[in-house]
């Protein structure tokens, strides 16, 4: 009996459960690609339903995001250079801002680099600063609508990074889109200390005595000297990567904010994940401490 194979062809004995010649054979590339396409379609359908369900819901005016998990993403992907994780995460920022635009968010604050991050080893820190330079240049390009504002201890940053941040502020000053705060070299305690110093300096110039200042000082006076002065406090803070802490982010401004923590690493954060955060926010009854 012939096998049906062409003359000279080598036949392979199939073993149990997809094995060939006793060696396990995984799913074919075609099968994997087909499953991924199905997942993508289902995700888009679910995403559309989430967006429809949010119509008419309470949407936060100000969203803060702690973009975390870039290094762990790179390690999980088997990349030796963790800066590749930061690069992939940087590519996500413009997408995120676009999703905020679609939702009607007025202010977005992005925690890009903390004062603690500045103590990282130079071989990791320098590529990260270059990536930030590239992100800022992209977000301030002529086809972007966002109004960029810089917040942080700029005196701790390299001169070229500061120059790029300042230029981005100037280029986008009159743009009509959402206000985007770029927290670079930022620390929450330092911001409060800077606000108090600014307040004291202002009253010193006016000739206000310390006793007089003590008599009238209240929380609003300090708020007027924060990096976010003139803006609404954040309604929603999102943190990726599974960590459930603020890491010093907007310590003063988040007194009444809602928090949403997700296990997704920032480079893998999708619009559907953002919509889930908005759904979670809209379902909460905000009590503002009462």
Secondary structure, DSSP 8 states (H G I E B T S, - for coil): ---SS-TT-----B-GGGEETTEE----HHHHHHHHHHHHHHHHHHHHHHHHHTTTS---SEEEEE---HHHHHHHTT-S-THHHHHHHHHHHHHHHHHHHHHT--EEEEEEEETGGGGS-HHHHHHHHHHHHHHHHHHTSTT---EEEEES-GGGS-HHHHHHHHHHHHHTTT--S-EEEEEEEE-HHHHHHHHHHHHHHHHHHHT--HHHHHHH--HHHHHTTSTTTTS---SEEEE-TT--S-TTTTTTTTTT-EEEE-SS-GGG--HHHHHHHHHHHHTS---TT-
